[in-house]
Amino acid sequence: MKKLVFAVAAVLAAAAVSYAASGTISGSAHDLSGTTYQSGSTDQICVFCHTPHNAERNIPLWNRVNPTAQTLYYSPTLSTEAKTATFEMDSISAFCMSCHDGVTKVGAIKNLPTNNAGVDTTYPDFGNTLGTNYAAIGNDGQSLKNDHPIGFSYSVAQTQDNVESGTGGLHTISEVKTSFGESGAYQPFYNSARGTDQMECASCHAVHQPGTSKNFLRIENGGSALCLACHAK
């Protein structure tokens, strides 16, 4: 029994070290508590995205109202599949766009934190900076809607791109998974009503792990490693 307890403790310790090495959300750009982004005096971090009760969406206990489906980035160099990319309400990227669509205020949360002294509790505003601004990100400093396309089948885009470009423009899904070191059935691609190989925001980003670059990347982009995981250049 002692050996078993020791073994379990060792595994937990190793997991803790591994998690710590990857960085945490505390103090990152996704930490919207009063200590970092002037959201009043609340010290709660998770409340800006999650709530234990009366959630807007049961998974992942979502505390925000997601935007409606939208058509996103367009470029003549994209494959036909990527040109028509959209994200629907069942897309995991809809959660990201509840802050990063250039329309929804960062402070638009459903359930306010218990400790909200000094916070503007008038929905959807929440505090000074958060209540009046959007998430400053993307090509125009405000929105991700005109950035890298999401909400399309990677395998279809890969086939089309290789035919249209004649140069093998995208790696296969198995090659991408190898580059990312993913062992899951679909990572880094996601399920939706449109298939099990959807390119989404989370294909490149891990929202709870800022990483050394602080950009929440699944893998660091030194030498363009992240870009080249998909793009055969």
C-alpha positions in Angstrom: 0.0 0.0 0.0 2.8 2.4 0.9 4.4 1.7 -2.5 1.1 2.4 -4.2 0.7 5.7 -2.4 4.2 6.7 -3.2 3.7 5.9 -6.9 0.5 7.9 -7.1 2.2 10.9 -5.3 5.1 10.7 -7.8 2.7 10.8 -10.7 0.8 13.7 -9.3 4.0 15.6 -8.6 5.2 15.0 -12.2 1.9 16.2 -13.6 2.1 19.4 -11.4 5.6 20.1 -12.7 4.5 19.6 -16.3 1.5 21.8 -15.9 3.5 24.6 -14.2 6.1 24.4 -17.0 3.4 25.2 -19.6 2.3 28.4 -17.8 -1.0 29.3 -16.2 -3.8 31.7 -16.9 -3.0 33.7 -13.8 -1.3 37.0 -14.7 -1.7 36.3 -18.5 -3.6 38.3 -21.0 -6.6 36.1 -20.3 -6.5 37.1 -16.6 -9.1 39.9 -16.5 -9.1 40.3 -12.8 -8.6 43.7 -11.1 -4.9 43.0 -10.6 -4.2 43.1 -14.3 -6.9 44.8 -16.4 -8.7 47.2 -14.1 -12.0 45.3 -13.8 -12.8 47.0 -10.5 -11.6 45.3 -7.3 -12.6 41.7 -8.1 -9.7 39.2 -7.9 -11.7 36.5 -9.6 -10.1 35.2 -12.8 -12.4 32.5 -14.1 -15.6 34.5 -13.9 -15.0 36.4 -17.1 -15.5 33.1 -19.0 -17.0 30.5 -16.6 -19.6 30.2 -13.9 -20.5 27.2 -11.7 -24.3 27.8 -11.9 -26.8 29.2 -14.4 -24.4 29.0 -17.3 -25.2 30.3 -20.7 -23.9 27.1 -22.2 -23.5 23.9 -20.0 -20.2 23.1 -21.7 -17.9 24.6 -20.7 -20.1 26.3 -18.0 -19.9 29.4 -20.1 -20.6 32.8 -18.5 -20.8 34.8 -21.8 -23.3 35.1 -24.7 -21.7 33.9 -27.9 -22.1 35.8 -31.1 -24.2 34.5 -34.0 -22.7 32.6 -36.9 -20.5 34.8 -39.2 -18.6 34.6 -42.4 -14.9 35.3 -41.8 -11.6 36.1 -43.6 -11.5 35.9 -47.4 -8.5 35.9 -49.8 -8.2 34.9 -53.4 -5.2 32.7 -52.5 -7.3 30.4 -50.3 -8.7 27.1 -51.3 -12.4 27.0 -52.2 -13.2 25.4 -48.9 -11.4 28.0 -46.8 -12.8 30.9 -48.9 -16.3 29.9 -47.8 -15.3 29.4 -44.1 -17.9 30.3 -41.5 -18.3 29.5 -37.9 -21.7 28.3 -36.7 -23.1 28.3 -33.2 -21.7 24.8 -32.5 -18.2 25.9 -33.4 -15.7 26.0 -30.5 -14.5 29.3 -32.0 -17.7 31.0 -31.1 -16.4 31.0 -27.5 -13.4 33.0 -28.6 -15.5 35.4 -30.7 -17.5 36.3 -27.6 -14.5 38.6 -26.8 -12.7 38.8 -30.1 -15.4 39.6 -32.7 -14.9 43.4 -32.5 -18.5 43.8 -31.5 -19.0 42.1 -28.1 -17.6 44.0 -25.1 -15.1 42.0 -23.0 -17.2 42.8 -19.9 -20.4 41.2 -21.4 -20.7 38.4 -18.8 -23.9 36.8 -17.6 -23.3 36.3 -13.9 -21.2 38.9 -12.0 -18.7 37.9 -9.4 -19.7 37.8 -5.7 -16.9 40.3 -4.9 -17.7 43.2 -7.2 -17.0 46.2 -5.1 -16.0 49.1 -7.2 -17.3 47.4 -10.3 -19.9 48.8 -12.7 -22.6 46.1 -12.5 -24.7 47.5 -15.3 -24.9 44.7 -17.9 -23.1 44.4 -20.2 -20.5 46.9 -18.9 -18.0 45.7 -16.4 -15.6 48.2 -14.9 -13.6 50.9 -16.6 -11.3 49.5 -19.3 -13.4 46.3 -19.7 -16.7 48.1 -19.8 -15.9 50.4 -22.6 -13.4 48.6 -24.8 -13.1 45.5 -27.0 -10.3 43.0 -26.9 -7.5 44.7 -28.8 -6.3 41.9 -31.1 -6.2 41.0 -34.7 -5.1 42.8 -37.9 -7.2 45.9 -37.2 -6.4 45.9 -33.4 -10.0 45.0 -32.6 -11.4 41.9 -34.3 -10.3 38.4 -35.4 -12.9 38.2 -38.1 -10.5 39.3 -40.8 -7.6 37.1 -39.7 -6.6 33.5 -40.4 -9.7 31.5 -41.6 -11.4 29.1 -39.3 -14.6 27.0 -39.5 -13.7 24.8 -42.4 -12.8 21.2 -43.1 -9.0 20.9 -43.1 -8.9 17.6 -45.1 -11.1 19.1 -47.8 -9.0 22.3 -47.9 -5.8 20.2 -48.0 -7.0 18.2 -51.0 -8.2 21.3 -52.8 -5.1 23.4 -52.0 -2.8 20.7 -53.3 -4.7 20.4 -56.5 -5.2 24.1 -57.1 -1.6 25.1 -56.2 0.0 22.0 -57.7 2.7 22.2 -55.0 1.3 20.3 -52.0 0.4 23.4 -50.1 -0.9 21.8 -46.9 0.4 18.8 -44.9 -1.9 15.9 -44.2 -3.8 15.7 -40.9 -1.6 12.9 -39.7 1.5 15.0 -40.4 0.0 18.0 -38.6 -0.8 15.8 -35.6 2.8 14.6 -35.5 4.1 18.2 -35.6 1.8 19.1 -32.8 2.6 16.0 -30.8 -1.1 15.4 -30.4 -2.4 11.9 -29.5 -6.1 12.6 -29.4 -8.5 11.4 -32.1 -9.2 14.9 -33.5 -6.6 17.3 -31.9 -5.7 19.8 -33.2 -8.9 19.6 -35.2 -12.4 19.8 -33.8 -15.9 18.3 -34.1 -18.9 20.2 -35.3 -22.1 19.4 -37.3 -19.9 19.8 -40.4 -17.4 17.1 -39.5 -14.6 16.0 -37.2 -11.7 17.8 -38.9 -12.6 21.5 -38.4 -9.9 24.2 -38.3 -10.7 26.4 -35.4 -9.1 29.0 -33.2 -8.1 26.3 -30.8 -6.2 24.4 -33.5 -3.4 26.9 -32.9 -4.2 28.3 -29.5 -4.5 26.9 -26.0 -6.5 29.5 -24.1 -5.3 28.5 -20.6 -1.6 28.2 -21.3 0.1 31.4 -22.4 3.4 29.7 -23.2 6.8 31.5 -23.3 5.6 33.7 -26.1 2.5 34.8 -24.2 0.4 34.2 -27.3 -1.3 31.1 -26.0 0.2 29.0 -28.8 -0.1 25.2 -28.8 3.5 25.0 -29.8 6.0 27.8 -30.0 6.6 29.4 -33.3 10.3 29.6 -33.4 11.5 29.1 -37.0 7.8 29.3 -37.9 7.3 25.8 -36.4 3.6 26.4 -35.8 2.9 27.7 -39.3 4.9 25.0 -40.9 3.0 22.3 -39.0 0.1 22.8 -41.5 1.7 24.8 -44.4 4.1 22.9 -46.6 6.6 25.6 -47.6 
